[in-house]
Amino acid sequence: MEGNNKSGQGNLILGIVLVTISLFVLVYANINFPDFRVGGQKLPGPKFFPSLLSVFLIISGIYEIILALLKKPLFKNRKIPITELIKDWRFQNFFILVLSIILYVPCIKLLGFFIGTTLIAVVLLYRLEVSPGKSFFVAISLSLIIMLLFEKLFKIQLPDGFFNITF
């Protein structure tokens, strides 16, 4: 029974975080990202991908919240000492993920898309116990593929940052 209780709590927290962050990104993208027009025709522009991803994550978050609400009871009446919570692997992963999401935009603005994305991806992969060599390879490959897709195929300029790295 306790396994279901923890699972219900996890679903609820995940769902709330997904919906909250996704709503913020959706609103931010639609207010701050410009429309893309060619010959008077409105085409998907810089806000298309974050908006699409946000809608998908909002739906996923709502699904997680519904799963949590279907599992009863969600919360057990016991207090967990903060020192025990901080030592919990899942809490640490949650904290690192939220911190990474918050720091991602300032990081890519300062360091540029390639270095910022690579850095965040390496930290997250390393935290998930991927070897350092594999973490760097995957993170660099991911960053390069995304840069090629957006800058060459979609013609969307990604942040250059301090180091001015572009294709």
C-alpha positions in Angstrom: 0.0 0.0 0.0 2.8 2.4 0.8 4.3 1.9 -2.7 1.1 3.1 -4.2 1.0 6.0 -1.9 4.5 7.2 -2.9 3.6 6.6 -6.6 0.5 8.8 -6.1 2.5 11.5 -4.5 5.1 11.3 -7.3 2.5 11.5 -10.0 0.8 14.5 -8.4 4.1 16.4 -7.9 5.2 15.6 -11.4 1.9 16.6 -12.9 1.8 19.9 -11.1 5.4 20.8 -12.1 4.8 19.8 -15.7 1.6 21.9 -16.0 3.1 24.9 -14.2 6.4 25.1 -16.1 4.6 24.3 -19.4 2.0 27.1 -18.9 4.8 29.5 -18.1 6.8 28.6 -21.3 3.6 28.7 -23.4 2.7 32.2 -22.2 6.2 33.4 -22.4 6.8 32.1 -26.0 3.5 33.5 -27.3 4.1 37.0 -25.7 7.9 37.3 -26.4 8.6 35.3 -29.6 7.9 37.1 -32.9 5.6 35.8 -35.6 7.4 34.5 -38.8 6.0 36.0 -42.0 7.1 35.4 -45.6 5.3 37.4 -48.3 2.5 38.3 -45.9 1.8 34.7 -45.0 2.1 33.7 -41.4 4.3 30.6 -41.0 5.5 28.6 -37.9 8.2 30.6 -36.3 10.4 30.6 -33.2 7.4 30.1 -30.9 6.1 27.0 -32.7 8.4 24.4 -31.1 8.2 25.6 -27.5 4.4 26.1 -27.8 3.9 22.6 -29.3 6.1 21.0 -26.6 4.3 23.0 -23.9 0.9 21.7 -25.0 2.2 18.2 -25.1 3.7 18.5 -21.6 0.5 20.2 -20.2 -1.5 17.2 -21.5 1.1 14.8 -19.9 0.9 16.8 -16.6 -2.9 16.6 -16.5 -2.7 12.8 -17.1 -0.2 12.5 -14.2 -2.5 14.5 -11.9 -5.5 12.3 -12.8 -3.4 9.2 -12.1 -2.5 10.6 -8.7 -6.1 11.5 -7.9 -7.2 8.0 -8.7 -4.8 6.5 -6.2 -6.0 7.0 -2.6 -4.7 8.0 -0.1 -2.1 10.4 -1.6 -0.5 11.6 1.5 0.3 9.8 4.7 0.2 11.7 7.9 3.8 11.5 8.8 6.5 14.2 8.9 9.8 13.6 7.1 12.8 15.4 8.5 14.4 17.8 6.0 17.7 16.0 6.4 16.1 12.7 5.3 14.4 14.5 2.4 17.6 16.1 1.2 19.4 12.7 1.2 16.6 11.2 -1.0 17.8 10.5 -4.5 14.4 11.3 -6.1 14.2 14.6 -4.3 17.8 15.5 -5.4 16.9 14.6 -9.0 13.7 16.7 -8.9 15.7 19.6 -7.4 18.5 19.4 -10.0 15.9 19.1 -12.9 14.0 22.2 -11.7 17.2 24.1 -11.2 18.4 23.1 -14.6 15.1 24.3 -16.2 15.3 27.6 -14.4 19.0 28.2 -15.3 18.8 27.0 -18.9 17.6 30.2 -20.6 20.1 32.5 -18.7 22.8 30.0 -19.4 22.2 29.8 -23.2 21.9 33.6 -23.4 25.3 34.0 -21.6 27.2 31.1 -23.0 25.3 30.5 -26.3 23.1 27.6 -27.2 25.8 25.1 -28.0 27.8 25.5 -24.8 24.8 26.1 -22.5 22.8 23.1 -23.8 25.9 20.8 -23.7 26.7 21.9 -20.2 23.2 21.3 -18.8 22.9 18.0 -20.7 26.2 16.8 -19.3 25.2 17.7 -15.7 21.8 15.9 -16.1 23.3 12.8 -17.8 26.1 12.6 -15.2 23.5 12.8 -12.4 21.7 9.9 -14.0 25.0 7.9 -13.7 26.0 8.0 -17.3 29.8 7.8 -17.6 31.5 11.2 -18.2 32.7 10.2 -21.7 29.3 9.1 -22.8 27.7 12.1 -21.2 29.9 14.5 -23.2 29.4 12.5 -26.4 25.6 12.5 -26.1 25.4 16.1 -25.0 27.6 17.4 -27.8 25.8 15.3 -30.4 22.4 16.4 -29.1 23.5 20.1 -29.2 24.9 19.8 -32.7 21.9 18.1 -34.1 19.5 20.7 -32.6 21.7 23.5 -33.9 21.8 22.1 -37.4 18.1 21.5 -37.4 17.1 24.9 -36.2 19.8 27.1 -37.9 20.0 25.3 -41.2 16.6 23.6 -41.8 14.2 26.0 -39.9 16.5 29.1 -40.4 16.0 30.1 -36.7 18.9 31.8 -35.1 19.8 30.3 -31.7 21.5 32.4 -29.0 25.2 33.0 -29.8 26.2 34.0 -26.3 29.6 35.3 -25.3 31.5 32.8 -27.5 29.6 33.5 -30.8 29.3 29.9 -31.8 26.9 29.5 -34.8 26.8 27.4 -38.0 
